[in-house]
Amino acid sequence: MAEMQTLDLELGATSGTLPATASRQRIESIALGTAAIVLLLLIWELAPHFLPIKAGTRLFFTVPSRIFATLWEMFATGSIWAPLGVSAAAFAIGLALAIAAGLPLGILLGRSKTMNAMLDPFVTAFNATPRLVFLPLLMLWLGIGMWSKIAIVFLGAVFPLLINTHEGVRNADKVLINVVRSFGASEWDVARLVILPNSLPFIVVGVRLAIGRAILGVVVAEFFGAQDGLGVVMVRAASSFNVDIVFAGLIIFAGLSLIMTGLVRLLEERTSRWRPQRAANE
């Protein structure tokens, strides 16, 4: 009896240290990343004082202090909110449509060999084609506006999510699937209880890739075929040699990517704690 109590205490102490270790590792990772960014900004800020820069180059050169001052002014005056809202709407709608289409289609292709054989050439071809090629056609079909941007974002985001979901479904544990079927589970039960949980790491990676492709789609669409949006503001600023506004827009896009990717990583951590590999690593 005493040995069992000792064992319980040891297991409790061990399980209690796992979250603390994971939290400490997460804090260390955030601290190192933040320190690297601060160091880069500091070097960038001090570079003009130590490096010889020609007068022509200095005209197109800026430093972080000026960029953040411009960014603060844009938010304070409200001039950034309207174009940022247009870009955010195109990003959100295009990404949501990509998730709504990519997830079920990836599961379908992973579960059906016939559908996979029929659609795999199209998926491979469209995934390998640069999205910029479709922009002239989409502008002709949908016009210069929101829907052409949404279509470019959708095309950029749907294929990483579809392909990763397909791979996750194909790599699901076949033994566990057969065990669940032996208990009379339907195909919906197999997908809900086995395939989706086992495919979750692949799906999360697909979502992370889709976020980057979606932001890239917004930038490309607004650079080459749009009338409103943050990318349009950056193009107009570049044409007037206003480098501060160009970098301010770049920081906004990068910050949006970091925030969305961080949220997906947080979701991944919360939904993957049950996996034995994850628990062993923590």
C-alpha positions in Angstrom: 0.0 0.0 0.0 2.8 2.4 0.9 4.6 1.6 -2.4 1.4 2.4 -4.4 1.0 5.7 -2.6 4.7 6.5 -3.3 4.1 5.7 -7.0 1.1 7.9 -7.1 3.0 10.8 -5.6 5.8 10.3 -8.1 3.4 10.2 -11.0 1.6 13.3 -9.8 4.9 15.2 -9.4 6.0 14.1 -12.8 2.8 15.2 -14.5 2.9 18.5 -12.7 6.4 19.3 -14.0 5.4 18.6 -17.6 3.2 21.8 -18.0 5.8 23.8 -16.2 8.5 22.6 -18.5 6.4 23.3 -21.6 5.5 26.8 -20.3 9.2 27.5 -19.6 10.2 26.4 -23.0 7.5 28.5 -24.6 8.6 31.6 -22.7 12.3 31.0 -23.6 11.3 30.6 -27.3 9.3 33.9 -27.2 12.1 35.7 -25.4 14.8 34.5 -27.8 12.6 35.5 -30.8 11.9 38.9 -29.3 15.5 39.5 -28.5 16.5 38.6 -32.1 14.0 41.1 -33.5 15.1 43.9 -31.1 18.7 43.2 -32.0 18.0 43.4 -35.7 16.0 46.7 -35.3 18.9 48.2 -33.2 21.5 47.3 -35.8 19.2 48.7 -38.5 18.7 52.0 -36.5 22.4 52.5 -35.9 23.6 51.4 -39.4 23.4 54.9 -41.0 25.7 56.3 -38.2 28.5 53.8 -38.8 28.2 52.8 -42.5 28.9 55.2 -45.4 25.7 55.6 -47.4 25.6 57.6 -50.6 23.3 60.6 -50.9 21.2 58.9 -53.6 20.8 55.7 -51.5 20.0 57.7 -48.4 17.0 59.2 -50.2 15.4 55.7 -50.3 16.8 54.5 -46.9 14.9 54.7 -43.6 15.3 53.5 -40.0 12.8 51.8 -37.6 12.2 54.9 -35.6 10.9 56.8 -38.6 8.9 53.8 -39.8 7.1 53.4 -36.4 6.5 57.1 -36.2 4.8 56.9 -39.6 2.9 53.9 -38.5 1.7 55.6 -35.3 0.6 58.7 -37.3 -1.3 56.5 -39.8 -3.2 54.8 -37.0 -3.7 58.1 -35.0 -5.2 60.0 -38.0 -7.2 57.0 -39.1 -5.9 57.0 -42.6 -4.9 53.3 -42.4 -8.2 51.9 -41.2 -10.1 51.9 -44.5 -7.4 50.3 -46.6 -6.6 47.9 -43.8 -10.2 46.9 -43.5 -10.4 46.1 -47.3 -7.3 44.0 -47.2 -8.4 42.2 -44.0 -11.8 41.4 -45.5 -10.3 39.9 -48.6 -7.9 37.9 -46.5 -10.5 36.6 -44.1 -13.1 35.7 -46.7 -10.6 34.1 -49.1 -9.0 32.0 -46.2 -12.4 31.0 -44.8 -13.5 29.8 -48.3 -10.2 27.9 -48.7 -10.7 26.1 -45.4 -14.3 25.3 -46.2 -13.3 23.8 -49.5 -9.9 22.4 -48.7 -10.7 20.4 -45.6 -13.6 18.3 -47.0 -12.0 17.9 -50.4 -8.7 16.7 -48.8 -10.6 14.2 -46.7 -12.5 13.0 -49.7 -9.3 12.6 -51.8 -7.6 10.8 -48.9 -10.5 8.4 -48.4 -11.4 7.7 -52.1 -8.7 6.2 -54.4 -11.0 6.8 -57.4 -11.5 10.5 -56.6 -7.8 10.9 -55.9 -6.8 9.3 -59.2 -9.3 11.6 -61.1 -8.4 14.9 -59.4 -4.8 14.5 -58.5 -3.5 15.8 -61.9 -5.6 18.9 -61.6 -4.5 19.5 -58.0 -0.8 19.0 -58.9 -1.0 21.3 -62.0 -2.8 24.1 -60.3 -0.6 24.0 -57.2 2.5 24.2 -59.3 1.2 27.2 -61.3 2.0 30.7 -60.0 -1.1 32.4 -58.8 -0.1 35.6 -60.6 -0.9 33.8 -63.9 -4.6 33.7 -62.9 -4.8 37.4 -62.0 -5.5 38.8 -65.5 -8.3 36.2 -66.1 -9.8 36.8 -62.7 -9.8 40.6 -63.3 -11.6 40.0 -66.7 -14.1 37.7 -65.1 -14.7 39.3 -61.7 -13.5 42.9 -62.4 -11.1 45.0 -60.5 -12.4 44.8 -57.0 -12.9 42.7 -53.9 -13.9 39.4 -55.6 -10.9 39.2 -57.8 -8.7 39.6 -54.6 -10.8 37.0 -52.8 -10.3 34.6 -55.7 -6.5 35.0 -55.7 -6.4 34.5 -51.9 -8.6 31.4 -52.2 -6.4 29.9 -55.0 -3.3 30.6 -52.9 -4.6 29.2 -49.7 -6.7 26.2 -50.7 -4.0 23.9 -52.1 -1.6 23.8 -49.1 -4.6 23.0 -46.9 -6.0 20.4 -49.3 -2.7 18.6 -49.9 -1.7 18.5 -46.2 -5.2 17.2 -45.2 -5.0 14.6 -47.9 -1.6 13.4 -46.6 -2.9 13.4 -43.0 -5.9 11.2 -44.0 -3.6 8.8 -45.9 -1.3 8.5 -42.9 -4.1 7.7 -40.5 -3.6 4.5 -38.4 -5.1 1.7 -40.5 -5.1 -0.7 -37.5 -7.1 1.7 -35.4 -9.5 2.2 -38.3 -10.1 -1.5 -38.6 -10.6 -1.8 -34.9 -13.3 0.9 -34.9 -15.0 -0.7 -37.9 -15.0 -4.1 -36.1 -17.2 -2.5 -33.5 -19.8 -1.5 -36.2 -18.7 2.1 -36.6 -20.0 3.9 -39.8 -17.8 5.9 -42.2 -18.8 9.1 -40.4 -17.7 7.6 -37.0 -14.4 6.5 -38.5 -13.8 10.0 -39.9 -14.8 11.7 -36.7 -13.1 9.4 -34.2 -10.0 8.3 -36.0 -9.2 10.1 -39.2 -9.7 13.7 -38.1 -7.8 13.5 -34.8 -4.9 11.7 -36.5 -4.8 14.2 -39.3 -4.9 17.2 -37.1 -1.1 17.9 -37.1 -1.1 17.8 -40.9 -4.2 20.0 -41.0 -2.6 22.6 -38.7 0.6 22.7 -40.8 -1.7 23.2 -43.9 -3.5 26.1 -42.2 -0.2 27.7 -41.3 1.0 27.5 -44.9 -2.4 28.7 -46.1 -2.2 31.8 -43.9 1.1 32.8 -45.6 -0.2 32.1 -49.1 -3.4 34.0 -48.3 -1.4 37.1 -47.2 0.8 36.8 -50.3 -2.4 36.6 -52.4 -3.7 39.8 -50.9 -0.4 41.6 -51.6 -0.1 40.3 -55.2 -3.7 41.2 -56.0 -3.5 44.7 -54.6 -0.1 45.4 -56.2 -1.3 44.5 -59.7 -5.1 44.7 -59.9 -7.0 46.6 -57.2 -8.2 50.1 -56.4 -8.4 49.9 -52.6 -6.4 48.2 -49.9 -3.2 48.3 -48.0 -1.2 47.0 -50.9 -2.5 49.9 -53.1 -1.4 52.4 -50.4 2.1 50.8 -50.5 2.3 51.0 -54.3 1.2 54.7 -54.3 3.8 55.4 -51.6 6.5 53.7 -53.6 5.7 55.7 -56.7 6.1 58.9 -54.7 9.3 57.6 -53.0 7.8 57.5 -49.5 9.7 54.6 -48.2 8.4 55.0 -44.6 4.8 54.1 -45.7 6.0 51.2 -47.7 7.8 49.7 -44.7 4.8 50.5 -42.5 2.6 48.5 -44.8 5.1 45.7 -44.8 5.2 45.6 -41.0 1.4 45.4 -40.8 1.3 42.5 -43.2 4.1 40.8 -41.3 2.4 41.4 -38.0 -0.9 40.0 -39.3 1.0 36.8 -40.4 2.7 36.5 -37.0 -0.5 36.9 -35.1 -2.5 34.4 -37.2 0.4 31.9 -37.1 0.7 32.3 -33.3 -3.0 31.6 -32.9 -2.7 28.5 -35.0 0.2 27.3 -33.0 -1.7 27.9 -29.8 -4.6 25.8 -31.2 -2.1 23.1 -32.2 -0.7 22.9 -28.7 -4.1 22.7 -27.1 -5.4 20.0 -29.5 -2.2 17.9 -29.6 -1.6 17.3 -25.9 -3.3 13.9 -26.1 -0.8 12.6 -28.6 1.8 10.3 -27.1 4.7 11.8 -29.1 3.8 15.3 -27.9 3.5 14.2 -24.3 6.8 12.4 -24.4 8.6 15.5 -25.9 7.1 17.8 -23.2 
